[in-house]
Amino acid sequence: MKQKTGIITGANSGIGKEAAVQIAQKGYRVIMACRSQARGEAALQEVRRESGSEAVELMLVDMSLQSSIRAFAAAFLTKYEVLDVLIHNAAMFDIRQKERVLTEEGVETVWATNHVGPVLLTDLLLPAVKRSEQGRIITISSKGLTAYPFLRVDLTDPEFARRKFSVQKAYYQSKLAQVMYTCWLADQLRDTATSATDIVSALSAGVTVNSIRVTNVQIDVASRYPNMPKLAQKAYAMKSKFAILPAKMAETYTYLATSPAVSQTTGSYFDDPEHIVQSSKYSRDKENIAQVMALTMKYVGNGR
């Protein structure tokens, strides 16, 4: 049996690293797509050791920069023809951030990293995913969205250029957009499959697109946010007592990436392997989804 290949962005720590271990243990070749060479190499050695697999490699990508994403995709496609699993785990959410920050390409960092980047990377790698016997694309959202039931993607100012910046609102807006993208892409691939007339299009019948609603997961606040005030660190430490371990959350990643039970499940929103949940009414509305994707494509097409 031919070895399957998966990419996990942001795989150098937390859930992404644990998912890399688990998926490698399933016999997959795992590409750890990381921004930092040093942290990525350290994590690579850990994943190889903990998984007992040498079929794990590091490739660098900065998901906030289209130039980096394009270079990463080109490098991957030069080496591999088929991609079986693509997990968009990398995300920007620095709770210390108070002001809006732009990338080198002039896009607000949270929006660029958490939403635009995954859409662009998927678009570039989709031909390789379609060559898989059963390709899987997995986006990552957040259970924190339940605290913002009336949140909308601001179609006129998604980058907070003309409104007060809030890292929480920027983050949850980007995660809401990812849920809507999941629905849109699942429909796009489903429609293509039903009208397929050539072999490449027909292969897209095997591509599924699902999203995971990540719950509160334990993090090492002191190491991730070393300059955070002590009182805030204590508050997050208290919150972590009610959080699950990254390895437990990674089990849902691994399930959606590898389980035959979900080989035909697409356009769904998973809490865990046993529970599919619904996102907000706004996020499921086809007109709203079309508007968000029209906005998104302006970014992906470099036509902001």
C-alpha distance (Angstrom), angle and dihedral (degrees) to the residues before:
residue distance angle dihedral
M1 . . .
K2 3.80 . .
Q3 3.79 113.7 .
K4 3.79 113.5 -110.1
T5 3.80 122.0 -131.0
G6 3.79 128.7 -141.2
I7 3.80 135.1 -177.6
I8 3.79 122.0 -150.2
T9 3.80 116.9 -173.7
G10 3.79 117.6 -148.7
A11 3.80 90.4 21.1
N12 3.79 98.1 149.7
S13 3.82 95.8 89.6
G14 3.78 147.1 9.5
I15 3.79 120.8 3.4
G16 3.80 93.4 -7.9
K17 3.80 93.0 57.5
E18 3.80 92.8 45.6
A19 3.80 90.2 49.6
A20 3.80 89.5 51.0
V21 3.81 89.4 55.1
Q22 3.80 93.8 47.4
I23 3.80 96.3 45.0
A24 3.81 91.8 46.3
Q25 3.81 87.7 52.8
K26 3.80 87.3 57.1
G27 3.79 88.4 62.3
Y28 3.79 98.6 -100.6
R29 3.78 125.0 137.9
V30 3.80 103.2 -119.6
I31 3.79 124.8 -153.7
M32 3.79 110.0 -158.7
A33 3.80 104.4 -152.2
C34 3.80 106.4 -160.0
R35 3.78 137.5 163.9
S36 3.81 98.8 -142.7
Q37 3.80 120.7 63.3
A38 3.82 93.4 -158.3
R39 3.81 97.2 46.1
G40 3.78 90.9 40.0
E41 3.81 93.9 53.5
A42 3.80 92.0 47.5
A43 3.81 90.7 49.9
L44 3.80 91.3 45.6
Q45 3.79 91.4 59.7
E46 3.81 91.1 47.8
V47 3.80 93.0 49.7
R48 3.80 92.7 48.2
R49 3.79 91.1 48.6
E50 3.81 96.5 44.8
S51 3.80 95.4 42.7
G52 3.80 95.3 41.9
S53 3.80 88.0 -133.7
E54 3.78 130.3 120.5
A55 3.82 90.4 -168.1
V56 3.78 90.6 94.5
E57 3.78 123.3 101.7
L58 3.78 140.0 176.0
M59 3.79 125.6 -124.2
L60 3.79 123.1 175.7
V61 3.79 124.9 -126.4
D62 3.79 135.5 154.2
M63 3.79 104.6 -147.6
S64 3.80 91.8 -159.4
L65 3.81 92.8 64.2
Q66 3.78 124.3 67.9
S67 3.80 90.9 -158.0
S68 3.82 90.4 57.5
I69 3.81 92.7 45.2
R70 3.81 91.6 50.9
A71 3.81 91.3 48.8
F72 3.81 91.2 48.6
A73 3.81 92.9 49.5
A74 3.80 91.9 47.9
A75 3.81 91.3 50.0
F76 3.80 92.2 48.5
L77 3.81 93.9 47.7
T78 3.79 90.8 49.4
K79 3.80 89.1 59.2
Y80 3.81 103.1 31.7
E81 3.80 132.2 38.1
V82 3.80 96.7 -170.8
L83 3.80 132.0 49.8
D84 3.79 116.7 -171.6
V85 3.79 101.9 179.0
L86 3.81 132.9 23.8
I87 3.81 116.8 -175.5
H88 3.80 117.3 -172.5
N89 3.79 97.8 -153.7
A90 3.82 101.5 141.7
A91 3.80 114.6 101.4
M92 3.78 141.0 163.2
F93 3.81 116.3 -128.9
D94 3.80 115.7 141.3
I95 3.80 106.8 172.4
R96 3.81 89.4 -159.7
Q97 3.81 93.0 62.0
K98 3.81 113.5 111.8
E99 3.79 103.2 164.8
R100 3.77 135.2 51.5
V101 3.83 113.2 -96.2
L102 3.80 126.1 -161.9
T103 3.78 126.7 -148.5
E104 3.81 122.4 -124.5
E105 3.81 85.9 -93.9
G106 3.80 92.3 55.7
V107 3.82 100.9 -106.5
E108 3.81 125.1 125.7
T109 3.79 104.5 -95.9
V110 3.82 101.8 -129.5
W111 3.82 93.6 47.9
A112 3.81 91.3 44.8
T113 3.81 95.8 48.1
N114 3.78 102.6 37.4
H115 3.78 102.2 38.5
V116 3.80 117.5 6.8
G117 3.81 93.6 44.6
P118 3.82 96.4 53.4
V119 3.81 91.8 46.7
L120 3.80 91.8 51.3
L121 3.81 94.0 45.2
T122 3.80 91.4 49.6
D123 3.79 91.2 49.6
L124 3.80 92.0 51.4
L125 3.81 94.5 46.3
L126 3.80 98.6 38.2
P127 3.83 94.6 97.8
A128 3.82 88.8 58.1
V129 3.82 91.6 46.3
K130 3.82 89.4 51.8
R131 3.81 89.4 55.8
S132 3.80 90.1 60.9
E133 3.78 118.1 98.7
Q134 3.79 85.7 -124.5
G135 3.79 114.3 2.1
R136 3.79 121.0 -162.5
I137 3.80 129.4 -159.4
I138 3.79 117.2 -169.9
T139 3.79 125.1 -170.4
I140 3.78 124.5 -168.2
S141 3.78 126.3 -132.9
S142 3.79 133.3 165.4
K143 3.77 137.8 -107.9
G144 3.78 85.3 -140.1
L145 3.80 86.9 80.8
T146 3.80 87.4 78.0
A147 3.81 86.9 72.3
Y148 3.83 89.0 59.3
P149 3.83 103.5 50.2
F150 3.80 93.8 159.3
L151 3.80 97.4 44.2
R152 3.81 116.6 135.5
V153 3.79 133.1 -172.6
D154 3.78 104.8 -108.5
L155 3.79 100.8 -126.8
T156 3.80 93.5 -169.2
D157 3.81 98.2 43.2
P158 3.81 113.9 17.9
E159 3.82 89.8 150.7
F160 3.83 97.1 56.2
A161 3.79 92.0 -119.6
R162 3.81 92.8 141.0
R163 3.80 102.4 26.0
K164 3.78 135.2 58.1
F165 3.79 111.2 -78.0
S166 3.79 120.3 -121.9
V167 3.78 118.5 175.7
Q168 3.81 89.9 -150.9
K169 3.81 92.9 53.2
A170 3.81 91.4 43.5
Y171 3.79 91.1 50.7
Y172 3.79 96.7 46.5
Q173 3.80 91.8 44.0
S174 3.81 88.9 55.4
K175 3.80 91.8 47.8
L176 3.79 91.2 48.5
A177 3.80 88.4 52.2
Q178 3.81 89.7 51.7
V179 3.80 91.4 54.7
M180 3.80 89.6 51.0
Y181 3.80 90.4 47.2
T182 3.79 89.6 53.0
C183 3.81 91.0 55.9
W184 3.80 91.6 45.2
L185 3.81 95.8 48.8
A186 3.80 92.9 45.4
D187 3.80 88.5 54.1
Q188 3.80 92.5 45.5
L189 3.79 92.3 53.6
R190 3.78 93.3 41.6
D191 3.82 91.2 52.9
T192 3.80 91.4 47.1
A193 3.77 91.2 51.6
T194 3.80 94.8 52.8
S195 3.79 92.8 52.3
A196 3.79 98.0 36.9
T197 3.80 115.1 144.3
D198 3.78 101.0 165.7
I199 3.76 134.8 53.1
V200 3.82 96.4 -109.5
S201 3.80 93.6 51.5
A202 3.78 91.8 44.1
L203 3.79 90.3 57.8
S204 3.81 89.2 62.6
A205 3.79 87.3 71.9
G206 3.78 84.3 79.6
V207 3.82 96.2 54.9
T208 3.79 117.8 102.0
V209 3.80 126.5 -170.7
N210 3.79 120.9 -161.4
S211 3.79 138.1 159.4
I212 3.80 132.3 -138.9
R213 3.80 123.6 -143.6
V214 3.80 101.9 -144.3
T215 3.77 115.1 -150.7
N216 3.82 129.6 -153.4
V217 3.81 106.7 -51.9
Q218 3.79 127.9 -171.8
I219 3.80 116.1 -103.1
D220 3.78 133.4 178.3
V221 3.80 97.1 -112.2
A222 3.80 95.1 -176.5
S223 3.82 93.4 57.2
R224 3.80 97.0 38.0
Y225 3.81 95.7 44.1
P226 3.82 104.9 23.7
N227 3.79 93.8 163.3
M228 3.78 96.2 50.0
P229 3.82 114.3 121.0
K230 3.79 112.7 -95.5
L231 3.81 92.8 -118.7
A232 3.80 91.2 55.5
Q233 3.81 90.5 47.1
K234 3.79 89.9 54.0
A235 3.80 90.9 49.5
Y236 3.80 91.6 52.9
A237 3.79 91.2 44.5
M238 3.80 88.4 55.6
K239 3.82 90.4 48.7
S240 3.81 89.9 51.2
K241 3.79 90.7 61.3
F242 3.81 87.3 72.4
A243 3.82 94.3 42.8
I244 3.79 129.4 98.3
L245 3.78 124.7 -119.8
P246 3.84 118.4 -95.3
A247 3.81 89.9 -119.1
K248 3.81 90.5 58.1
M249 3.81 92.6 51.3
A250 3.80 89.5 45.8
E251 3.80 89.0 62.1
T252 3.81 88.4 73.5
Y253 3.82 90.3 51.3
T254 3.80 89.7 50.9
Y255 3.79 93.2 46.1
L256 3.80 93.7 53.0
A257 3.80 91.3 43.0
T258 3.79 98.7 49.0
S259 3.81 115.3 11.7
P260 3.82 118.1 110.1
A261 3.81 87.1 -149.3
V262 3.82 91.4 76.3
S263 3.80 99.0 37.9
Q264 3.81 90.6 115.4
T265 3.81 98.6 33.1
T266 3.79 113.7 107.9
G267 3.79 138.5 161.5
S268 3.81 91.9 25.9
Y269 3.79 132.9 135.3
F270 3.80 114.3 -138.4
D271 3.79 128.4 -157.3
D272 3.80 90.4 -179.8
P273 3.81 135.5 -29.5
E274 3.80 92.1 -72.0
H275 3.79 102.1 41.2
I276 3.79 130.5 64.0
V277 3.80 111.4 -171.4
Q278 3.79 135.5 -171.2
S279 3.77 125.3 -112.2
S280 3.81 120.8 -142.4
K281 3.80 122.0 -57.4
Y282 3.80 89.3 -114.9
S283 3.82 92.0 55.5
R284 3.81 92.8 51.5
D285 3.81 95.9 50.6
K286 3.81 109.6 109.4
E287 3.81 94.3 -145.3
N288 3.79 91.4 51.7
I289 3.81 90.3 47.5
A290 3.80 91.1 50.3
Q291 3.81 91.1 51.4
V292 3.81 93.3 49.3
M293 3.79 91.6 48.1
A294 3.80 92.5 47.5
L295 3.81 87.3 54.8
T296 3.79 91.5 45.7
M297 3.79 94.0 51.5
K298 3.79 89.9 56.9
Y299 3.80 87.4 62.8
V300 3.78 96.1 42.3
G301 3.78 90.3 48.8
N302 3.82 90.9 50.5
G303 3.79 88.8 -117.9
R304 3.80 101.9 120.8
